[in-house]
Amino acid sequence: MDHKTIQDKLFLLADGELPENERQAIVSHLDDCGECAGLILQWRKVQETLGPASLPEPSEVFVFTVLDRLEPRRRPEPILNPRRLAAWLLPRLSLGLTALLISLMLIRPQVVIATESLLLARSPEGDSWEFSPESPDVGLLFGQPRDTP
């Protein structure tokens, strides 16, 4: 450290506010430099003359004045806030419902008929095609006779 930097830190040394490595460097400088040693002695005499600094006790009026000027603190939102609950719950419910519907579709057997099979299937002579909203009888589409009760 240079001489000017050490002089700036002499007061910190006297107050005991320096880290150990800096304190050792300044103490070794004080052994060699009479000017800095004189400054530190003068500062210690001033400290002895003034005595230890004590903090005044705050009066009740001061405390209440400061507290009145402070902004009131906002209360934290409750954990079960309806908006937060809805924001958390709705996506999870929709994901769960989607997973349930997909699993039900996979479990339920469905007959899949290729379009080529329908077009190339032989229909019995004389049968006519009828359109109805009901599900087609797959057996008839492939020329198998109907089970009659």
C-alpha positions as CSV (number, residue, x, y, z in Angstrom):
1,M,0.0,0.0,0.0
2,D,1.2,3.5,-0.6
3,H,1.6,6.2,2.0
4,K,-1.6,8.1,1.1
5,T,-3.8,5.0,1.2
6,I,-2.4,4.1,4.6
7,Q,-3.1,7.6,6.0
8,D,-6.7,7.2,4.8
9,K,-7.0,4.0,6.8
10,L,-5.4,5.1,10.0
11,F,-8.7,6.1,11.6
12,L,-10.1,2.7,10.7
13,L,-7.2,1.1,12.4
14,A,-7.7,3.2,15.5
15,D,-11.4,2.2,15.6
16,G,-10.6,-1.5,15.1
17,E,-12.5,-1.7,11.8
18,L,-9.9,-3.1,9.5
19,P,-9.5,-6.7,8.4
20,E,-6.6,-8.6,9.8
21,N,-4.4,-8.6,6.7
22,E,-4.7,-4.8,6.2
23,R,-4.2,-4.1,9.9
24,Q,-0.9,-6.0,9.9
25,A,0.3,-4.1,6.8
26,I,-0.5,-0.7,8.5
27,V,1.1,-1.7,11.8
28,S,4.3,-2.7,10.0
29,H,4.2,0.7,8.2
30,L,3.8,2.5,11.5
31,D,7.1,1.0,12.7
32,D,8.9,2.7,9.8
33,C,6.9,6.0,9.4
34,G,7.1,8.6,12.1
35,E,4.5,10.8,10.5
36,C,1.8,8.1,10.4
37,A,2.7,7.0,14.0
38,G,2.3,10.6,15.2
39,L,-1.2,10.8,13.5
40,I,-2.4,7.6,15.1
41,L,-1.1,8.8,18.6
42,Q,-3.0,12.2,18.1
43,W,-6.2,10.3,17.2
44,R,-6.0,8.1,20.2
45,K,-5.5,11.1,22.5
46,V,-8.6,12.7,21.0
47,Q,-10.5,9.4,21.6
48,E,-9.4,9.3,25.2
49,T,-10.4,13.0,25.7
50,L,-13.9,12.5,24.3
51,G,-14.4,9.2,26.0
52,P,-16.4,6.3,24.6
53,A,-19.3,7.3,22.4
54,S,-22.6,6.2,23.7
55,L,-25.8,6.2,21.8
56,P,-28.7,8.2,23.3
57,E,-31.8,6.3,24.2
58,P,-34.7,7.1,21.8
59,S,-37.6,8.8,23.5
60,E,-41.1,7.5,23.1
61,V,-42.2,10.6,21.2
62,F,-39.4,10.0,18.7
63,V,-40.3,6.4,18.2
64,F,-44.0,7.1,17.7
65,T,-43.3,10.0,15.3
66,V,-41.1,7.7,13.2
67,L,-43.6,4.9,13.3
68,D,-46.5,7.2,12.2
69,R,-44.5,8.3,9.2
70,L,-43.8,4.8,8.0
71,E,-46.1,3.3,5.4
72,P,-48.4,0.7,6.7
73,R,-47.1,-2.7,5.7
74,R,-49.3,-4.6,3.3
75,R,-50.6,-7.8,4.8
76,P,-49.4,-10.8,2.8
77,E,-52.1,-12.5,0.7
78,P,-53.6,-15.6,2.2
79,I,-52.4,-18.9,0.9
80,L,-55.9,-19.9,-0.2
81,N,-56.6,-16.8,-2.2
82,P,-59.3,-17.7,-4.7
83,R,-57.4,-16.2,-7.7
84,R,-54.2,-18.0,-6.8
85,L,-56.1,-21.2,-6.2
86,A,-57.9,-20.9,-9.6
87,A,-54.7,-20.1,-11.4
88,W,-53.1,-23.2,-9.9
89,L,-56.1,-25.6,-10.0
90,L,-57.6,-25.0,-13.4
91,P,-54.6,-26.1,-15.5
92,R,-54.1,-29.2,-13.4
93,L,-57.8,-30.2,-13.6
94,S,-57.8,-29.7,-17.4
95,L,-54.7,-31.8,-17.7
96,G,-56.2,-34.5,-15.6
97,L,-59.4,-34.5,-17.5
98,T,-57.5,-34.7,-20.8
99,A,-55.5,-37.6,-19.6
100,L,-58.7,-39.4,-18.4
101,L,-60.4,-38.9,-21.7
102,I,-57.4,-40.2,-23.7
103,S,-57.1,-43.2,-21.4
104,L,-60.9,-44.0,-21.9
105,M,-60.5,-43.7,-25.6
106,L,-57.6,-46.2,-25.5
107,I,-59.4,-48.7,-23.3
108,R,-62.7,-48.7,-25.3
109,P,-62.5,-51.0,-28.3
110,Q,-63.4,-49.4,-31.5
111,V,-63.9,-51.0,-34.9
112,V,-61.7,-49.3,-37.5
113,I,-62.6,-50.0,-41.1
114,A,-60.3,-48.8,-43.8
115,T,-61.9,-46.9,-46.7
116,E,-60.4,-49.3,-49.2
117,S,-62.1,-52.2,-47.5
118,L,-65.5,-50.5,-47.8
119,L,-64.9,-49.6,-51.5
120,L,-63.6,-53.0,-52.5
121,A,-66.0,-55.1,-50.5
122,R,-68.4,-57.3,-52.4
123,S,-72.0,-56.6,-51.5
124,P,-74.6,-59.2,-52.1
125,E,-76.5,-58.9,-55.4
126,G,-79.7,-57.0,-55.0
127,D,-78.8,-55.3,-51.8
128,S,-79.1,-51.6,-51.8
129,W,-77.2,-49.0,-49.9
130,E,-79.1,-47.1,-47.4
131,F,-77.9,-44.1,-45.4
132,S,-78.8,-44.1,-41.7
133,P,-77.5,-42.3,-38.6
134,E,-76.9,-45.7,-36.9
135,S,-73.7,-47.6,-36.9
136,P,-73.3,-49.9,-39.9
137,D,-73.4,-53.6,-39.5
138,V,-69.8,-54.6,-40.3
139,G,-70.8,-58.1,-41.2
140,L,-73.1,-56.9,-43.9
141,L,-70.4,-54.8,-45.4
142,F,-68.2,-57.8,-45.9
143,G,-70.9,-60.1,-47.2
144,Q,-71.6,-62.1,-44.1
145,P,-75.2,-63.1,-43.4
146,R,-77.1,-61.4,-40.7
147,D,-77.9,-63.3,-37.5
148,T,-81.7,-63.4,-37.3
149,P,-83.3,-64.3,-34.0
